[in-house]
Amino acid sequence: MDAKSVLFLCTGNSCRSQMAEALVNRFLGDRWDAYSAGTQPAGYVHPLAVKVMAEIDIDISRFRSKSVDEFRYAGPDLLITVCDAAAEDCPVWLGSGQAAHISFPDPAKATGSEDERLAVFRQVRDDIREKVFSYLTQKA
């Protein structure tokens, strides 16, 4: 069975979409090829996203923030927006695939000590794994 492709779209492509891409490729890679992009790429992957993914043995330290323009003609089977701004800013997807919206709070906006901010990143990571995996399992 060939894997389907999923593109995770966020505004900055620095946290949520990066974590979703890595989680899906690690745990659902036999059924899904995951990619991520941003409508306004931040130009970096957030260091705390790198840190919380490393806690579960997934290295995203070499990932890069990418523009949705890189994927405009790639035609993923499924486009998932993971933040409200991307869902609003995203132009009509011209590919043949389906689109879905599964929103998560932006962990980059968390305040407090590093431990408090890490807790927010962990919660978003775990919520992505739960909600996105549930959705993709139904679609596979």
C-alpha positions in Angstrom: 0.0 0.0 0.0 1.4 3.4 -1.0 1.5 6.0 1.7 -0.7 9.1 1.4 0.8 12.6 1.7 -0.2 15.2 4.3 1.0 18.8 4.5 0.7 20.5 7.9 0.3 24.2 7.5 0.8 26.9 10.1 1.7 30.6 10.0 5.4 30.5 10.9 6.2 26.8 10.5 8.4 27.0 13.6 6.5 24.8 16.2 3.2 23.1 15.6 3.5 22.1 12.0 7.1 21.0 12.5 6.1 18.8 15.5 3.2 17.3 13.5 5.4 16.5 10.5 8.0 14.7 12.7 5.4 12.8 14.8 3.5 11.5 11.8 6.6 10.5 9.9 7.9 8.7 13.0 4.8 6.9 14.1 2.5 6.7 11.0 5.2 6.7 8.3 4.0 3.4 7.0 0.7 5.1 6.0 1.5 8.8 5.7 4.4 11.0 4.3 4.2 14.2 6.2 5.5 17.6 5.3 5.1 21.1 6.9 5.1 24.7 5.7 4.1 28.2 6.8 2.1 31.0 5.2 4.7 33.4 6.6 7.7 31.2 7.5 9.6 32.3 10.6 12.9 31.3 9.2 13.8 29.0 12.1 12.5 26.0 14.1 11.7 27.1 17.7 14.4 25.8 20.1 11.8 24.6 22.6 10.0 22.6 19.9 13.4 20.9 19.2 13.8 20.3 22.9 10.4 18.7 23.6 10.7 16.5 20.5 14.2 15.3 21.6 12.5 14.2 24.8 10.7 11.6 22.8 13.8 10.7 20.7 12.8 12.7 17.6 15.4 15.0 16.3 14.1 18.0 14.4 17.2 20.1 15.0 18.0 20.0 11.3 14.5 20.9 10.1 13.9 24.2 8.5 11.0 26.6 8.3 9.5 26.4 4.8 7.0 28.4 2.7 3.8 27.0 1.5 4.9 28.1 -1.9 7.3 25.2 -2.0 4.3 22.8 -1.9 1.8 24.7 -4.0 2.0 22.2 -6.9 3.0 19.1 -4.9 -0.6 18.0 -4.6 -0.7 16.4 -1.1 -3.6 14.0 -0.5 -4.5 16.0 2.6 -3.8 19.6 3.9 -4.2 20.1 7.6 -4.0 23.6 9.0 -2.9 23.5 12.7 -3.5 27.2 13.6 -6.4 29.5 13.1 -4.4 32.2 11.4 -3.2 29.7 8.7 -6.7 28.5 8.2 -7.8 32.1 7.6 -4.8 33.2 5.6 -4.5 30.1 3.5 -5.6 30.7 0.0 -8.0 28.2 -1.6 -5.9 25.0 -1.9 -5.5 24.3 -5.6 -4.4 20.7 -5.2 -6.6 17.7 -5.6 -6.5 16.7 -2.0 -8.8 17.4 0.9 -8.3 20.1 3.5 -9.0 19.9 7.2 -8.5 22.2 10.2 -7.2 21.0 13.6 -6.3 24.0 15.7 -3.7 24.0 18.5 -2.6 27.0 20.7 0.7 28.6 19.7 3.3 27.4 22.2 5.7 30.1 21.0 3.4 32.6 22.8 3.8 30.9 26.1 5.2 33.1 28.9 6.9 32.3 32.2 10.0 30.4 33.1 11.6 28.0 30.7 10.0 25.1 32.6 6.6 26.7 32.3 7.0 27.3 28.6 8.3 23.7 28.1 5.2 22.4 29.7 3.1 24.3 27.1 5.2 22.9 24.3 4.8 19.4 25.7 1.1 19.8 26.0 0.8 20.9 22.4 3.1 18.1 21.2 1.0 15.5 23.0 -2.3 17.1 21.8 -1.0 17.0 18.2 -0.2 13.3 18.6 -3.6 12.5 20.0 -5.8 14.6 17.7 -3.9 14.4 14.5 -3.3 10.6 14.8 -6.9 10.0 15.5 -7.9 12.0 12.4 -5.3 10.4 10.1 -6.1 6.9 11.3 -9.7 7.4 10.2 -8.4 8.7 6.8 -5.9 6.0 6.1 
